[in-house]
Amino acid sequence: MPADKNQQAMRTMMRGPSDPRDYSTDDRGVYRIYGLPPGSYHVSVGQDGNNGAVSFGSRKLYRRTFYPEATDESQAKTVEVTAGGETTDIDIRLGSAVKTYRASGRFVSAETGQPVANISYGYGPVAPDGRGVRSFGSGFTTNERGEFQTEGLAPGHYAVFVASFGRPQDNSEFYSDPVTFDVADADVTGIVVKLRTGASASGVVTLEGVGDGATAARLLSGVGLDGFVETPGQGMMPNFGRPVAIAADGSFRFAGLRPGKLRISLNGMAKGLTLSRVELNGANVTGGIDIAEGSQVAGLRVVVAYGSGVIRGQINFAGGEPQQQGARLFVTARRVGAGGGDAGARAAQADARGRFVIQGLPPGEYEVQARVMVFQPGARPSQSESQHVSLAEGGDMNVTLTVDLAAPFKGGRP
């Protein structure tokens, strides 16, 4: 991470999509981190176990150690990275592995007290402020007796909960509040997580802009839906999406929903598909769908539009140049009248020269806007004025957007 704490907020953004190789040594203990901007860094291995840490699988858990062998970051030696250069021999000397423990218990029905089998769950250490789970394990299920067991827990404060991890098969009928527990110097047993039967929401997906049924079915076969429920006061519970597949007839059903506001989005990478709007019993839904405890909401219609139009262009700047370290340029094309949330919107990141391309747009009227995001503490974003674009079927429009870096930020969605 950047040695300057004022730049650490952008450390997760500078690398792009994560790669498992970034986080693991090979069989010789050798590591290589690449794609770094020039600067000063602190390099570390292991986990910060002051408030809990988890070692998954058979790996040993080591206390976080900074180059060359400091367990306190204030004693870390700074590593300098130059443009186009390679810094070598940054060897870290680890201490002994941390002793870890297990935690076990059962998932039971809150109504009957009976154990529930095959429940997908997650667990992880709770953040020091108690407001969320910092990281969590995934892909675990209870056995036929509703039992679960976690391993590799360093002393600390943890939470365990029902969780869906981006797989339609995890879309069970239940949800739970997180149950917290503490690990000190022994295994923890007897944890009970109470399951509540969640609400459901069902409907159909329709595709606009494609007249041929076989083509429509093929396009929709490559995507699914994600449902996120926003619950006031949800606290430490991670807001996992509930993924569902779209059936051959276009139908779908979300289950195991907690009370709150359900927001639906597309998942998958089918080119040219955009979520146009969500309807409930024929009326557009713009602020999320109200989900009451145990309710069964039917009559949803998710309208997906297909298009092949393109909006491309250039971002220029007034009032200076954006900060180079941590600055990212985003452009959003939002279809006029599509409703709230992500409906009718597609976005792209511009390159270092401010050029951008947004593809797969259905015909219609769009508001196009650029935004400069700087991932540093205290930095404020900047945005352009919206530009109106009329896009025909298969059209290719070129626009120029100007961001005034000295102008007050107006906020709102880009």
C-alpha positions as CSV (number, residue, x, y, z in Angstrom):
1,M,0.0,0.0,0.0
2,P,1.1,3.6,-0.5
3,A,3.4,4.6,2.4
4,D,1.6,8.0,2.5
5,K,-1.6,7.4,4.5
6,N,-3.3,10.2,2.6
7,Q,-3.1,8.0,-0.5
8,Q,-4.1,4.7,1.0
9,A,-7.8,5.2,0.1
10,M,-7.0,4.7,-3.5
11,R,-4.9,1.5,-3.1
12,T,-7.7,-0.8,-4.2
13,M,-8.5,1.3,-7.3
14,M,-5.0,1.6,-8.7
15,R,-4.6,-2.1,-9.5
16,G,-7.8,-2.8,-11.5
17,P,-9.7,-6.1,-11.1
18,S,-8.2,-8.3,-8.4
19,D,-6.2,-11.4,-9.4
20,P,-5.6,-14.2,-6.9
21,R,-1.9,-14.2,-7.9
22,D,-1.6,-10.8,-6.4
23,Y,-2.2,-12.2,-2.9
24,S,-0.3,-15.5,-2.8
25,T,3.3,-16.6,-2.8
26,D,4.2,-19.5,-5.0
27,D,5.5,-22.9,-3.7
28,R,8.9,-21.3,-3.1
29,G,7.6,-18.3,-1.1
30,V,8.2,-16.0,-4.0
31,Y,5.8,-13.1,-4.8
32,R,5.6,-10.5,-7.5
33,I,3.3,-7.5,-7.5
34,Y,3.1,-5.7,-10.9
35,G,1.3,-2.7,-12.5
36,L,2.2,-0.3,-9.7
37,P,2.3,3.5,-10.3
38,P,5.7,5.0,-9.2
39,G,5.8,6.0,-5.6
40,S,6.7,4.9,-2.1
41,Y,5.1,1.8,-0.6
42,H,4.9,-0.4,2.4
43,V,4.8,-4.1,1.5
44,S,3.3,-6.6,3.9
45,V,2.3,-10.2,4.2
46,G,-0.1,-12.0,6.6
47,Q,-3.2,-10.6,8.3
48,D,-4.0,-8.0,10.9
49,G,-5.1,-10.2,13.7
50,N,-5.8,-7.6,16.4
51,N,-9.5,-7.8,15.8
52,G,-9.8,-11.3,14.4
53,A,-8.5,-12.9,11.2
54,V,-9.3,-16.1,9.3
55,S,-7.0,-18.6,7.6
56,F,-9.1,-20.6,5.1
57,G,-8.2,-24.1,4.0
58,S,-5.0,-25.6,5.2
59,R,-2.9,-22.4,5.1
60,K,-1.2,-21.2,8.3
61,L,-2.1,-17.8,9.6
62,Y,0.7,-15.3,10.1
63,R,0.6,-12.0,11.9
64,R,0.8,-9.2,9.5
65,T,4.5,-8.4,8.9
66,F,5.9,-5.4,7.0
67,Y,9.2,-5.4,5.1
68,P,11.6,-6.4,6.3
69,E,10.3,-7.9,9.6
70,A,8.1,-5.3,11.4
71,T,4.8,-6.1,12.9
72,D,4.1,-2.4,13.5
73,E,3.7,-0.4,10.3
74,S,5.5,2.6,11.9
75,Q,8.6,0.5,11.8
76,A,8.1,-0.6,8.2
77,K,10.9,0.2,5.7
78,T,9.7,2.2,2.7
79,V,10.0,0.6,-0.8
80,E,10.6,2.9,-3.7
81,V,9.1,2.1,-7.1
82,T,10.2,4.0,-10.2
83,A,8.3,4.3,-13.5
84,G,9.0,1.3,-15.6
85,G,11.4,-0.1,-13.0
86,E,11.5,-3.3,-11.0
87,T,12.4,-3.3,-7.3
88,T,13.8,-6.7,-6.2
89,D,14.9,-8.5,-3.0
90,I,12.0,-7.1,-0.9
91,D,12.2,-10.2,1.3
92,I,10.0,-10.4,4.4
93,R,10.9,-12.4,7.5
94,L,7.9,-13.9,9.2
95,G,7.6,-15.0,12.8
96,S,5.8,-18.1,14.0
97,A,2.3,-18.9,12.8
98,V,-0.6,-17.6,14.9
99,K,-2.5,-20.2,16.9
100,T,-6.0,-20.5,15.5
101,Y,-9.3,-22.0,16.8
102,R,-12.6,-23.4,15.6
103,A,-16.2,-22.2,16.0
104,S,-19.2,-24.4,15.5
105,G,-23.0,-24.5,15.9
106,R,-26.3,-24.9,14.1
107,F,-28.7,-23.1,11.8
108,V,-32.2,-23.6,13.1
109,S,-35.7,-22.4,12.2
110,A,-36.8,-19.5,14.3
111,E,-40.4,-20.8,14.3
112,T,-39.8,-24.5,15.1
113,G,-36.3,-24.6,16.5
114,Q,-35.5,-27.5,14.1
115,P,-32.1,-27.6,12.3
116,V,-32.1,-26.7,8.6
117,A,-29.8,-28.5,6.2
118,N,-27.9,-27.2,3.2
119,I,-27.9,-23.5,4.2
120,S,-25.2,-21.4,2.5
121,Y,-23.5,-19.3,5.1
122,G,-20.6,-16.9,5.6
123,Y,-18.5,-15.7,8.5
124,G,-15.7,-13.3,9.2
125,P,-14.2,-10.8,11.6
126,V,-16.3,-7.8,12.6
127,A,-14.7,-4.4,12.0
128,P,-13.4,-2.5,15.0
129,D,-16.2,0.0,14.9
130,G,-18.8,-2.9,14.9
131,R,-20.5,-1.6,11.8
132,G,-19.7,-4.4,9.4
133,V,-17.9,-7.6,8.6
134,R,-14.4,-6.8,7.2
135,S,-14.0,-10.0,5.1
136,F,-15.7,-13.3,5.0
137,G,-15.5,-16.9,3.8
138,S,-17.8,-18.2,1.2
139,G,-19.0,-21.4,-0.3
140,F,-19.9,-23.2,2.9
141,T,-23.1,-25.1,3.6
142,T,-24.6,-26.7,6.7
143,N,-24.7,-30.5,6.9
144,E,-27.9,-32.6,7.0
145,R,-28.2,-31.8,10.8
146,G,-27.9,-28.0,10.2
147,E,-24.5,-28.0,11.7
148,F,-21.6,-25.7,10.7
149,Q,-18.0,-25.4,11.6
150,T,-15.4,-22.7,10.9
151,E,-11.7,-23.1,11.2
152,G,-8.6,-21.0,11.3
153,L,-9.9,-18.2,13.6
154,A,-7.4,-16.0,15.3
155,P,-8.5,-14.4,18.6
156,G,-11.1,-11.7,17.9
157,H,-14.7,-10.8,17.3
158,Y,-16.7,-12.6,14.6
159,A,-20.1,-12.9,12.9
160,V,-21.8,-15.8,11.1
161,F,-24.8,-15.4,8.9
162,V,-26.8,-16.7,6.0
163,A,-25.2,-15.6,2.8
164,S,-25.7,-15.8,-1.0
165,F,-22.4,-15.6,-2.9
166,G,-23.5,-14.8,-6.4
167,R,-24.8,-18.2,-7.3
168,P,-28.5,-18.9,-8.2
169,Q,-28.4,-22.1,-6.2
170,D,-27.9,-20.1,-3.0
171,N,-31.3,-18.4,-3.4
172,S,-32.8,-20.2,-0.4
173,E,-36.1,-19.3,1.3
174,F,-34.3,-18.1,4.5
175,Y,-32.4,-15.1,5.8
176,S,-30.9,-14.4,9.2
177,D,-29.5,-11.7,11.4
178,P,-25.8,-12.0,12.0
179,V,-24.8,-13.8,15.2
180,T,-21.6,-12.6,16.8
181,F,-19.2,-14.5,18.9
182,D,-15.7,-14.0,20.4
183,V,-12.7,-16.2,20.1
184,A,-10.1,-16.0,22.9
185,D,-8.0,-18.9,23.7
186,A,-10.2,-22.0,23.0
187,D,-12.7,-23.4,20.4
188,V,-16.2,-21.9,20.5
189,T,-19.2,-24.3,20.4
190,G,-23.0,-24.1,20.7
191,I,-23.6,-21.1,18.4
192,V,-27.2,-20.9,17.2
193,V,-28.3,-19.0,14.1
194,K,-32.0,-18.5,13.8
195,L,-33.4,-18.6,10.3
196,R,-36.5,-16.6,9.2
197,T,-38.5,-17.4,6.2
198,G,-37.9,-14.5,3.8
199,A,-40.2,-12.7,1.5
200,S,-40.4,-13.4,-2.3
201,A,-40.7,-11.4,-5.4
202,S,-41.5,-12.8,-8.8
203,G,-42.3,-11.8,-12.4
204,V,-41.1,-12.0,-15.9
205,V,-38.3,-10.5,-18.0
206,T,-39.2,-9.1,-21.5
207,L,-36.8,-8.0,-24.2
208,E,-37.4,-5.0,-26.3
209,G,-35.8,-4.3,-29.7
210,V,-35.7,-8.0,-30.8
211,G,-38.6,-9.4,-32.9
212,D,-37.3,-12.9,-33.2
213,G,-38.2,-15.1,-30.2
214,A,-35.3,-17.5,-30.6
215,T,-32.8,-14.6,-30.7
216,A,-34.4,-13.0,-27.6
217,A,-34.1,-16.4,-25.8
218,R,-30.5,-16.7,-26.8
219,L,-29.6,-13.2,-25.6
220,L,-31.4,-13.6,-22.2
221,S,-29.8,-17.0,-21.6
222,G,-26.5,-15.2,-21.0
223,V,-27.8,-13.0,-18.2
224,G,-29.5,-13.2,-14.9
225,L,-30.9,-10.8,-12.3
226,D,-29.4,-9.6,-9.0
227,G,-31.6,-8.4,-6.2
228,F,-30.3,-6.2,-3.4
229,V,-32.4,-5.3,-0.4
230,E,-31.6,-2.1,1.3
231,T,-32.6,-2.3,5.0
232,P,-32.3,0.7,7.3
233,G,-30.3,-0.2,10.4
234,Q,-29.0,-3.3,8.8
235,G,-25.7,-2.8,10.6
236,M,-22.9,-5.3,10.2
237,M,-24.7,-7.6,7.8
238,P,-23.1,-7.6,4.4
239,N,-25.6,-6.6,1.7
240,F,-25.3,-9.6,-0.5
241,G,-27.1,-9.7,-3.8
242,R,-29.6,-12.4,-4.4
243,P,-28.8,-13.8,-7.8
244,V,-31.5,-15.6,-9.8
245,A,-31.6,-17.3,-13.2
246,I,-34.1,-16.3,-15.9
247,A,-36.2,-19.3,-16.9
248,A,-36.7,-20.2,-20.6
249,D,-40.2,-18.6,-20.4
250,G,-38.7,-15.4,-19.0
251,S,-39.9,-16.0,-15.4
252,F,-37.9,-15.4,-12.3
253,R,-38.3,-15.5,-8.5
254,F,-36.3,-14.0,-5.7
255,A,-36.7,-15.7,-2.3
256,G,-35.3,-15.4,1.2
257,L,-35.6,-11.6,1.1
258,R,-35.4,-9.6,4.3
259,P,-37.7,-6.5,4.7
260,G,-36.6,-3.4,3.0
261,K,-36.3,-1.9,-0.5
262,L,-35.5,-4.4,-3.3
263,R,-33.5,-3.1,-6.2
264,I,-33.1,-5.2,-9.3
265,S,-30.2,-5.1,-11.7
266,L,-28.8,-7.2,-14.6
267,N,-25.9,-9.6,-14.2
268,G,-24.0,-11.2,-17.0
269,M,-22.1,-9.9,-19.9
270,A,-24.5,-10.2,-22.9
271,K,-23.5,-7.4,-25.3
272,G,-26.1,-4.8,-26.1
273,L,-28.5,-5.5,-23.2
274,T,-29.6,-2.6,-20.9
275,L,-32.0,-2.7,-18.0
276,S,-34.7,-0.3,-19.3
277,R,-37.2,-0.2,-16.4
278,V,-38.9,-2.3,-13.7
279,E,-42.7,-2.4,-13.5
280,L,-45.0,-3.6,-10.7
281,N,-48.5,-4.4,-11.9
282,G,-48.0,-2.2,-14.9
283,A,-46.6,0.9,-13.0
284,N,-43.0,2.0,-13.3
285,V,-40.9,1.5,-10.1
286,T,-38.3,4.1,-9.6
287,G,-37.3,3.9,-5.9
288,G,-37.1,0.2,-5.2
289,I,-39.8,-2.3,-4.4
290,D,-41.2,-2.4,-0.9
291,I,-40.6,-5.8,0.7
292,A,-42.5,-6.5,3.9
293,E,-41.7,-9.3,6.3
294,G,-42.8,-12.6,4.8
295,S,-44.6,-10.9,1.8
296,Q,-45.0,-12.5,-1.6
297,V,-44.7,-9.8,-4.3
298,A,-45.9,-10.9,-7.7
299,G,-46.6,-9.0,-11.0
300,L,-43.0,-7.7,-11.6
301,R,-41.9,-7.0,-15.1
302,V,-38.3,-6.4,-15.8
303,V,-37.9,-4.8,-19.2
304,V,-34.5,-5.2,-20.9
305,A,-33.7,-3.3,-24.1
306,Y,-31.4,-4.5,-26.9
307,G,-29.4,-2.1,-29.0
308,S,-26.3,-1.7,-31.1
309,G,-25.9,2.0,-30.9
310,V,-22.6,3.7,-29.8
311,I,-21.8,6.9,-28.0
312,R,-18.2,7.9,-28.1
313,G,-16.3,11.0,-27.5
314,Q,-13.7,13.1,-25.7
315,I,-13.5,14.6,-22.2
316,N,-11.7,18.0,-22.0
317,F,-10.9,20.0,-18.9
318,A,-11.2,23.6,-17.8
319,G,-9.7,25.1,-14.6
320,G,-6.6,22.8,-14.6
321,E,-5.9,19.1,-15.0
322,P,-7.2,16.3,-12.9
323,Q,-4.9,14.9,-10.3
324,Q,-2.9,12.1,-11.8
325,Q,-2.6,9.9,-8.7
326,G,-5.8,8.1,-8.1
327,A,-8.0,10.0,-10.7
328,R,-10.5,8.0,-12.7
329,L,-12.7,9.3,-15.5
330,F,-16.2,7.9,-15.9
331,V,-18.9,8.6,-18.5
332,T,-22.5,7.6,-18.1
333,A,-25.2,7.6,-20.7
334,R,-28.7,7.5,-19.1
335,R,-31.8,7.0,-21.2
336,V,-34.3,9.8,-20.7
337,G,-37.5,8.6,-19.0
338,A,-36.1,5.2,-18.0
339,G,-36.7,5.6,-14.3
340,G,-34.5,5.7,-11.3
341,G,-31.6,3.5,-10.1
342,D,-29.5,1.9,-12.8
343,A,-32.4,1.6,-15.3
344,G,-31.5,2.8,-18.7
345,A,-27.9,3.6,-17.9
346,R,-24.7,2.3,-19.2
347,A,-21.2,3.5,-18.2
348,A,-17.6,3.3,-19.4
349,Q,-14.3,4.5,-18.0
350,A,-12.3,6.9,-20.2
351,D,-8.7,6.4,-21.0
352,A,-5.8,8.6,-19.8
353,R,-6.4,11.0,-22.7
354,G,-10.1,11.3,-21.9
355,R,-11.5,9.2,-24.8
356,F,-14.4,6.9,-24.2
357,V,-16.8,4.5,-25.9
358,I,-20.2,3.3,-24.7
359,Q,-21.5,0.4,-26.8
360,G,-24.7,-1.7,-27.0
361,L,-27.2,1.2,-26.6
362,P,-30.8,0.9,-27.7
363,P,-32.3,3.8,-29.7
364,G,-33.6,6.7,-27.7
365,E,-32.8,10.0,-26.0
366,Y,-29.8,10.1,-23.6
367,E,-28.2,12.4,-21.1
368,V,-24.5,11.9,-21.2
369,Q,-22.3,13.1,-18.4
370,A,-18.6,12.7,-17.4
371,R,-17.3,12.5,-13.8
372,V,-13.8,12.7,-12.4
373,M,-13.4,10.6,-9.3
374,V,-10.3,11.0,-7.1
375,F,-9.8,8.2,-4.6
376,Q,-8.0,10.1,-2.0
377,P,-9.2,11.4,1.4
378,G,-10.5,14.9,1.2
379,A,-10.6,15.0,-2.6
380,R,-13.8,16.0,-4.2
381,P,-15.2,14.8,-7.6
382,S,-15.9,17.0,-10.5
383,Q,-18.5,16.5,-13.3
384,S,-19.5,17.9,-16.7
385,E,-22.8,19.4,-17.6
386,S,-25.1,16.8,-19.1
387,Q,-25.3,16.7,-22.9
388,H,-28.4,15.5,-24.7
389,V,-27.9,13.0,-27.4
390,S,-30.5,11.4,-29.7
391,L,-29.5,8.0,-30.8
392,A,-31.0,6.0,-33.7
393,E,-31.0,2.2,-34.0
394,G,-27.4,1.2,-34.7
395,G,-26.3,4.9,-34.6
396,D,-22.8,6.1,-33.7
397,M,-22.7,9.5,-32.0
398,N,-19.7,11.5,-31.1
399,V,-19.8,14.0,-28.2
400,T,-17.4,16.3,-26.4
401,L,-17.7,16.8,-22.7
402,T,-16.0,19.5,-20.7
403,V,-15.3,19.1,-17.0
404,D,-14.7,22.4,-15.1
405,L,-12.5,21.3,-12.2
406,A,-12.9,24.7,-10.5
407,A,-16.7,24.6,-10.5
408,P,-18.6,23.5,-7.4
409,F,-19.6,19.8,-7.4
410,K,-23.4,19.5,-7.9
411,G,-23.6,15.9,-6.6
412,G,-26.2,13.4,-7.7
413,R,-25.9,10.5,-10.0
414,P,-23.5,10.9,-13.0
